[in-house]
Every structure is written in C-alpha cells, then in structure tokens.
C-alpha cells in the first residue's frame, strides 16, 4: 500500500465536517427523517476513533522496541555486547513486533461494518461524504502500519552466492574492525533503516493526532444532529 496522503485526507475531512456544521444539512437530515443513517454513521465514527487510538498504541509499541534495537546495534558496533545473544534477542523482538502489527492490520481491515457502506444511504443523503472520509481514515491507518512493517524489514548483507542473513556472521567476532566489509555495510544500512522508522513514527504520531481531533469534531456534529 502506498504511503498515506495526509493532505488529501485532511482536506476531505475538513470538507465533511464543514458540511455537517451547515444548518441546511442538519435541517435536511432531520426533515427527511434520516436520523437512522445519522446514528449509523455516528457509530462508524466511534469505531474509527478506536482505530486511531489502537494505531497510536502500535506506534508506541514500535518506539519502545526501536530503542532496544538501536541500543543493540550501537553496542555491537563498539564490541561491548555478547553478539550472538543480542542478535537472538533482536530477532525475537522483531518477530514479536511484526506479529503484533499484522494482528492489528487484520483487525483494522476486518472493521468493515455494513453501516459504513455508502450504497446503503439514499442518493440525496449528504452522509455519503462523511462515510467516504471514514473509509479513508481506515485505509490511512492500514497504510501507516504497512509502511512501518516495510521499514522494519531489515536488509541482509548477502553476497551473490550467500543467501543467509548477516546476523550469524557476528557469532565469532567481537569488534567492528574484524567484520567483513559486507557485514559492516549491512549494519550501516540497518541503522539507517531504524532512523527512517524513527522519523516516520514522529510524523505519523502528529498526523494521527490531527485525524483523531477531526474525528471527534465529526462525532460531535453527528451527535448534535441527533439531539437537535
């Protein structure tokens, strides 16, 4: 999945919220007795708030493990760690991280409630715009996690004739000077990948907070329509 277009989502979401704030929209929804649809979309907005909250938790989980991984590579680079044990721990953490992200990804993908299908709404219903935005929020959350998973896929230092991971090569060495050139290069690439993950997380955290706030505005507007 491509990297999320946060600017496009922001513009669409702001337009949808402006639409919900319009007195004409409120009057139209109430006059045409579309409270049922408003309630359904309101519930869908609540689920998207949960999606964003859970995605935030994934980012925090990744950040915690990211610090451990960065520490591991720093210690390996100066020969202050038991390499074999540290790499075993590293692979264990990365495997767990991938498992958790996949679990959350499947959970978001499965959150396709029947009420968020725009085809169920009357053609003249303005709620279809909001429904579309909620779908985009879900797809954005999925894209964030998939991007992190891609960045966390560490490269190997394989030679053309060697398909094994570079990690086992460290089991018999204790300093950077004794590594083969390909191993050193692989470590540098891995460190750069971790730095990319760190930068991505910082950006995603900011964008998720903005999405979360817009979703709250959406839900408040829908609840106001229901109680007006």
C-alpha positions in Angstrom: 0.0 0.0 0.0 1.3 3.5 -0.9 2.2 6.0 1.8 -0.9 7.8 3.0 -1.7 11.2 1.5 -2.4 13.1 4.7 -3.0 16.4 3.0 -5.8 15.0 0.8 -7.4 13.3 3.8 -7.2 16.5 5.8 -9.0 18.5 3.0 -11.7 15.8 2.6 -12.3 15.5 6.3 -12.5 19.3 6.8 -15.0 19.5 4.0 -17.1 16.7 5.5 -17.0 18.5 8.9 -18.0 21.8 7.3 -20.9 20.0 5.6 -22.1 18.6 9.0 -21.9 22.0 10.5 -24.1 23.5 7.9 -27.6 24.4 9.2 -29.0 23.3 5.8 -27.5 19.9 6.2 -28.9 19.5 9.7 -32.4 20.6 8.5 -32.3 18.3 5.5 -31.3 15.3 7.6 -33.9 15.9 10.2 -36.7 16.9 7.8 -36.2 13.8 5.7 -36.2 11.6 8.8 -32.7 10.3 8.3 -31.9 10.0 12.0 -31.3 6.3 11.4 -28.5 7.0 8.9 -27.0 9.7 11.2 -26.9 7.2 14.1 -25.2 4.6 12.0 -22.5 7.0 10.7 -22.0 8.2 14.3 -21.3 4.7 15.4 -18.9 4.3 12.5 -17.1 7.4 13.5 -16.7 6.0 17.0 -15.1 2.8 15.5 -12.7 5.0 13.6 -11.7 6.8 16.8 -10.9 3.3 18.2 -8.9 2.5 15.1 -6.8 5.7 15.5 -6.3 5.0 19.2 -5.2 1.5 18.6 -2.8 2.7 15.8 -1.3 5.1 18.3 -0.7 2.1 20.6 1.1 0.3 17.8 3.4 3.4 17.2 4.3 3.4 20.9 5.0 -0.3 20.8 7.3 0.2 17.8 9.1 3.1 19.5 9.8 1.0 22.6 11.3 -1.8 20.5 13.1 0.7 18.2 15.1 2.0 21.2 16.1 -1.6 22.1 17.2 -2.3 18.5 19.2 0.9 18.2 20.9 0.2 21.5 21.8 -3.3 20.3 23.4 -2.1 17.1 25.4 0.6 19.0 26.7 -2.0 21.4 27.6 -4.3 18.6 29.4 -1.6 16.7 31.8 -1.0 19.6 32.1 -4.6 20.6 30.5 -4.2 24.1 27.9 -7.0 23.8 27.6 -10.7 23.5 26.8 -10.6 19.8 25.1 -14.0 19.5 22.8 -13.4 22.4 21.9 -9.9 21.4 21.1 -10.9 17.9 18.9 -13.7 19.2 17.0 -11.2 21.3 16.8 -8.7 18.4 15.2 -11.3 16.1 12.8 -12.3 18.9 11.7 -8.7 19.4 11.4 -8.0 15.6 9.3 -11.2 15.2 7.0 -10.2 18.0 6.8 -6.7 16.6 5.8 -8.0 13.2 3.2 -10.3 14.7 1.6 -7.5 16.7 1.5 -5.2 13.7 0.0 -7.9 11.5 -2.6 -8.6 14.1 -3.6 -5.0 14.3 -3.6 -4.7 10.5 -6.0 -7.6 10.1 -8.2 -6.1 12.8 -8.5 -2.8 11.0 -9.1 -4.4 7.7 -11.9 -6.5 9.1 -13.6 -3.4 10.5 -15.9 -3.1 7.6 -19.2 -2.5 9.3 -22.3 -2.7 7.0 -23.3 0.8 8.1 -20.2 2.3 6.6 -21.2 1.3 3.0 -22.3 4.4 1.2 -24.6 2.3 -1.1 -26.9 1.8 1.9 -27.7 5.5 2.1 -30.2 7.4 0.0 -28.6 9.1 -3.0 -29.6 12.6 -1.8 -28.1 11.9 1.7 -25.1 14.1 2.5 -23.8 11.5 4.8 -22.2 9.6 1.9 -19.4 12.2 2.0 -18.7 11.5 5.7 -18.8 7.8 5.1 -16.2 8.1 2.3 -13.9 10.0 4.7 -14.3 7.4 7.4 -13.2 4.8 4.9 -10.2 6.9 4.1 -9.3 7.1 7.7 -9.4 3.3 8.0 -7.2 2.9 4.9 -4.8 5.5 6.2 -4.4 3.6 9.5 -3.7 0.4 7.5 -1.2 2.3 5.3 0.7 3.6 8.4 1.2 0.1 9.8 2.2 -1.3 6.4 4.7 1.4 6.0 6.3 0.6 9.4 6.3 -3.1 8.6 8.1 -2.3 5.3 10.7 -0.1 7.1 11.3 -2.7 9.7 12.2 -5.3 7.1 15.9 -5.2 7.7 18.2 -5.9 4.8 20.8 -8.6 4.8 24.5 -8.4 3.7 24.2 -11.3 1.3 26.7 -12.0 -1.3 25.5 -13.2 -4.6 26.4 -16.7 -3.6 25.2 -16.5 0.0 21.5 -16.2 0.9 21.9 -16.4 4.7 21.3 -13.5 7.0 24.2 -11.4 8.0 23.5 -11.9 11.7 25.1 -15.4 12.2 28.4 -13.9 10.9 28.7 -12.0 14.1 28.8 -15.0 16.4 32.6 -15.3 16.2 33.6 -11.7 16.2 33.8 -9.0 18.9 34.7 -5.8 17.2 33.9 -3.8 14.1 37.4 -4.0 12.8 37.2 -7.8 12.4 34.0 -7.7 10.4 33.9 -8.3 6.8 33.1 -5.3 4.6 29.7 -6.6 3.7 28.8 -7.1 7.3 29.7 -3.5 8.2 27.7 -2.2 5.3 24.7 -4.3 6.3 24.9 -2.8 9.8 25.0 0.7 8.4 22.0 0.0 6.3 20.2 -1.4 9.2 20.9 1.6 11.3 19.7 3.9 8.6 16.5 1.9 8.3 15.9 2.3 12.1 16.5 6.0 11.7 13.9 6.1 8.9 11.4 4.2 11.2 12.0 6.8 13.9 11.4 9.7 11.6 8.3 8.0 10.2 6.9 7.4 13.7 7.3 11.0 14.6 5.4 12.1 11.5 2.7 9.5 11.9 2.1 10.5 15.6 1.5 14.1 14.6 -0.8 13.2 11.7 -2.8 10.6 13.8 -3.4 13.2 16.5 -4.8 15.6 13.8 -7.0 12.8 12.4 -8.2 12.0 16.0 -9.2 15.6 16.6 -11.1 15.8 13.3 -12.9 12.6 14.1 -14.0 14.0 17.4 -15.4 17.0 15.6 -17.2 14.7 13.2 -18.8 12.7 16.0 -19.8 15.8 18.0 -21.5 17.2 14.9 -23.4 13.9 14.3 -24.5 13.7 17.9 -25.7 17.3 17.8 -27.8 16.5 14.8 -29.3 13.5 16.6 -30.1 15.6 19.7 -31.3 18.7 17.9 
